[in-house]
């Protein structure tokens, strides 16, 4: 006897994974603002509870359905807790990563858990597409793609134009723009509907909102010029999403260029309005960020066109 029908399981697992992504984002921010306190600090507890719940639901789905899709879901979910002993072994051999090093993101155990989460979301997508409830399909698909977008942005964090690493300088904005355009266009293609991009942007901002605060407790602050203010980030993503929603009849490469270019212009071109003079981006840095974003948006639009056949949106 099944306690949950398959679609309910898919919704629950998506929700638990999304909560795990929120916990991971919270944890990364916590380490930067407070430091490493203990294994049982609040972000860790939320992450453990969410991941364990998702794994149990996935194994239950595989056990009760004996379907290949659920086997893939369960196997990818099982990789999440499996990365924990790998991480512990890595730390015992190589020590704890320095926050100033890209290895805090790119160490093998960290990449293992990140991609385990990403592929867990991906294998759930075919199940979510079968949801007959249109509202639920929009809600849970937005959770899945917002989780994927957040995790991909985290993977390329060392390439971001601002922050502790900046490996590509302001050219790194093109990588972020390519990810942004790719995730939005693929989501639109698989879960089309009025306002699909706006729904995805709003859901993504729910995850990132946890990092918007400048203080977590008295005396401990996030560097105020480490990233644009929260209202600028929100504005950039909302405008980019509206561009996607309002230009549905244009070729994807054009839409990608428009959305990526405006997104980069807001984030990097308007620094004179929200940073003190010594922290403002130079004209060269802004041109690099916007130019790289335009290229990233165009190339990703072409790539998505190659992967997905043109749809009726292109019809006259």
LINMO-V282274 format. One record per residue. N is the residue number from 1. SS is DSSP state (H for helix, E for strand, L for the rest). PHI is phi in degrees with one decimal (999 if undefined). PSI is psi as a letter, one per 20 degrees, with the letter a starting at -180 (999 if undefined). Layout:
# LINMO-V282274
n & ss & phi & psi
N & SS & PHI & PSI
N & SS & PHI & PSI
This chain:
# LINMO-V282274
n & ss & phi & psi
1 & L & 999 & p
2 & L & -87.1 & p
3 & L & -78.0 & h
4 & L & -133.2 & p
5 & L & -68.4 & q
6 & H & -52.8 & g
7 & H & -68.6 & h
8 & H & -66.0 & h
9 & H & -61.1 & g
10 & H & -61.1 & g
11 & H & -64.4 & g
12 & H & -64.2 & g
13 & H & -63.8 & g
14 & H & -59.5 & g
15 & H & -64.5 & g
16 & H & -65.9 & h
17 & H & -66.1 & h
18 & H & -63.0 & g
19 & H & -63.3 & h
20 & H & -63.8 & h
21 & H & -65.0 & g
22 & H & -59.4 & g
23 & H & -63.3 & g
24 & H & -65.1 & g
25 & H & -64.6 & g
26 & H & -61.3 & g
27 & H & -63.8 & g
28 & H & -62.5 & g
29 & H & -66.8 & h
30 & H & -60.7 & g
31 & H & -63.9 & h
32 & H & -76.2 & h
33 & H & -93.3 & h
34 & L & -114.9 & h
35 & L & 101.6 & a
36 & L & -88.5 & o
37 & L & -91.3 & g
38 & L & -163.8 & r
39 & L & -66.9 & h
40 & L & -110.2 & k
41 & L & -70.8 & q
42 & H & -50.4 & g
43 & H & -61.2 & h
44 & H & -64.8 & g
45 & H & -61.8 & g
46 & H & -65.4 & h
47 & H & -64.1 & g
48 & H & -62.3 & g
49 & H & -61.8 & g
50 & H & -67.0 & g
51 & H & -64.6 & g
52 & H & -63.0 & g
53 & H & -62.5 & g
54 & H & -63.2 & g
55 & H & -63.1 & g
56 & H & -60.9 & g
57 & H & -65.7 & h
58 & H & -66.3 & g
59 & H & -64.7 & h
60 & H & -62.0 & g
61 & H & -62.4 & g
62 & H & -65.7 & g
63 & H & -67.0 & h
64 & H & -89.4 & h
65 & H & -107.5 & h
66 & L & 53.1 & k
67 & L & -106.3 & q
68 & H & -61.1 & h
69 & H & -62.9 & h
70 & H & -74.4 & h
71 & H & -63.8 & g
72 & H & -64.7 & g
73 & H & -59.4 & g
74 & H & -63.4 & g
75 & H & -66.4 & g
76 & H & -67.4 & h
77 & H & -64.4 & h
78 & H & -66.5 & h
79 & H & -69.2 & h
80 & H & -65.5 & g
81 & H & -69.2 & h
82 & H & -65.9 & h
83 & H & -75.4 & i
84 & H & -64.0 & g
85 & H & -64.5 & h
86 & H & -62.3 & g
87 & H & -64.6 & g
88 & H & -63.7 & g
89 & H & -62.9 & g
90 & H & -59.9 & g
91 & H & -66.5 & h
92 & H & -66.6 & h
93 & H & -83.4 & g
94 & H & -108.9 & i
95 & L & 85.8 & r
96 & L & -80.1 & p
97 & L & -65.6 & q
98 & L & -76.3 & p
99 & L & -60.2 & h
100 & L & -84.1 & i
101 & L & -104.1 & q
102 & L & -60.0 & i
103 & H & -65.7 & i
104 & H & -62.0 & h
105 & H & -102.5 & g
106 & H & -95.5 & j
107 & L & -66.0 & q
108 & H & -50.9 & g
109 & H & -65.9 & h
110 & H & -69.2 & g
111 & H & -64.1 & h
112 & H & -62.0 & g
113 & H & -71.5 & h
114 & H & -63.3 & g
115 & H & -74.6 & h
116 & H & -63.3 & g
117 & H & -66.8 & g
118 & H & -59.6 & g
119 & H & -72.1 & h
120 & H & -64.8 & g
121 & H & -62.2 & g
122 & H & -62.0 & g
123 & H & -71.8 & i
124 & H & -81.6 & h
125 & H & -57.4 & g
126 & H & -58.7 & h
127 & H & -70.2 & g
128 & H & -67.2 & h
129 & H & -68.1 & h
130 & L & -85.8 & i
131 & L & -64.3 & p
132 & L & -81.9 & i
133 & L & -86.0 & o
134 & H & -61.0 & g
135 & H & -66.4 & g
136 & H & -65.6 & h
137 & H & -60.9 & g
138 & H & -67.0 & g
139 & H & -63.3 & g
140 & H & -77.0 & h
141 & H & -68.4 & h
142 & H & -65.1 & h
143 & H & -61.4 & g
144 & H & -63.9 & g
145 & H & -72.7 & h
146 & H & -65.4 & h
147 & H & -63.2 & g
148 & H & -62.1 & g
149 & H & -61.0 & g
150 & H & -62.2 & g
151 & H & -67.5 & h
152 & H & -66.3 & h
153 & H & -62.2 & h
154 & H & -67.2 & h
155 & H & -60.2 & h
156 & L & -95.4 & j
157 & H & -52.7 & h
158 & H & -63.9 & i
159 & H & -96.5 & i
160 & L & -64.7 & q
161 & L & -65.5 & h
162 & L & -125.2 & q
163 & L & 123.4 & a
164 & L & -80.4 & i
165 & L & -116.6 & g
166 & L & 52.7 & l
167 & L & -63.2 & h
168 & L & -108.9 & j
169 & H & 62.1 & b
170 & H & -77.0 & i
171 & H & -64.9 & h
172 & H & -62.0 & i
173 & H & -59.6 & h
174 & H & -64.8 & h
175 & H & -66.6 & g
176 & H & -62.3 & g
177 & H & -64.1 & g
178 & H & -61.9 & g
179 & H & -65.2 & g
180 & H & -56.1 & g
181 & H & -64.1 & g
182 & H & -61.3 & g
183 & H & -65.1 & g
184 & H & -65.5 & g
185 & H & -70.4 & h
186 & H & -67.2 & g
187 & H & -60.9 & g
188 & H & -59.9 & g
189 & H & -67.3 & h
190 & H & -88.4 & h
191 & L & -133.4 & m
192 & L & -66.0 & q
193 & L & 159.8 & r
194 & L & -63.2 & p
195 & L & 71.7 & k
196 & H & -63.1 & g
197 & H & -67.9 & h
198 & H & -64.0 & g
199 & H & -62.7 & g
200 & H & -65.7 & g
201 & H & -61.7 & g
202 & H & -63.0 & g
203 & H & -68.3 & g
204 & H & -60.3 & g
205 & H & -67.6 & h
206 & H & -62.4 & h
207 & H & -71.7 & g
208 & H & -72.6 & i
209 & H & -59.6 & h
210 & H & -66.9 & i
211 & H & -97.3 & j
212 & L & -76.4 & h
213 & L & -67.7 & q
214 & L & -93.0 & i
215 & E & -143.0 & p
216 & E & -101.8 & h
217 & E & -157.2 & r
218 & L & -51.6 & p
219 & L & 90.5 & i
220 & E & -122.8 & o
221 & E & -125.9 & q
222 & L & -79.9 & q
223 & L & -56.4 & p
224 & L & -67.3 & h
225 & L & -107.3 & j
226 & L & -74.0 & h
227 & L & -156.5 & r
228 & L & -60.5 & q
229 & L & -58.8 & q
230 & H & -59.2 & h
231 & H & -65.9 & h
232 & H & -71.6 & g
233 & H & -61.3 & g
234 & H & -59.8 & g
235 & H & -60.2 & g
236 & H & -62.0 & g
237 & H & -72.7 & h
238 & H & -65.4 & g
239 & H & -64.9 & g
240 & H & -60.4 & g
241 & H & -64.5 & g
242 & H & -64.2 & h
243 & H & -61.5 & g
244 & H & -60.0 & g
245 & H & -69.8 & h
246 & H & -94.5 & i
247 & L & -120.8 & k
248 & L & -60.0 & h
249 & L & -89.0 & i
250 & L & -85.0 & q
251 & L & -59.1 & q
252 & H & -62.1 & h
253 & H & -63.1 & h
254 & H & -67.1 & g
255 & H & -63.8 & g
256 & H & -63.1 & g
257 & H & -65.0 & g
258 & H & -61.6 & g
259 & H & -64.8 & g
260 & H & -65.9 & g
261 & H & -64.7 & g
262 & H & -66.9 & g
263 & H & -56.3 & g
264 & H & -69.2 & h
265 & H & -62.4 & g
266 & H & -67.9 & g
267 & H & -71.6 & h
268 & H & -113.7 & h
269 & H & -87.0 & i
270 & L & -108.1 & k
271 & H & -62.3 & h
272 & H & -64.4 & h
273 & H & -89.8 & i
274 & H & -131.2 & i
275 & L & -113.8 & q
276 & L & -64.5 & r
277 & H & -53.4 & g
278 & H & -72.0 & i
279 & H & -107.5 & i
280 & L & -69.8 & q
281 & L & -76.3 & q
282 & L & -76.9 & r
283 & H & -61.3 & g
284 & H & -62.8 & g
285 & H & -63.1 & g
286 & H & -64.7 & g
287 & H & -61.9 & g
288 & H & -60.6 & g
289 & H & -64.1 & g
290 & H & -69.7 & g
291 & H & -62.8 & g
292 & H & -64.5 & h
293 & H & -67.3 & g
294 & H & -59.4 & g
295 & H & -63.5 & g
296 & H & -61.1 & g
297 & H & -66.1 & g
298 & H & -65.6 & g
299 & H & -63.1 & h
300 & H & -68.0 & h
301 & H & -60.6 & g
302 & H & -61.9 & g
303 & H & -64.4 & g
304 & H & -63.9 & h
305 & H & -62.3 & h
306 & H & -69.7 & h
307 & H & -75.9 & g
308 & L & -110.0 & p
309 & L & -65.7 & q
310 & L & -55.3 & q
311 & L & -106.4 & a
312 & H & -65.0 & i
313 & H & -62.2 & h
314 & H & -88.0 & i
315 & L & -69.8 & q
316 & L & -69.1 & 999
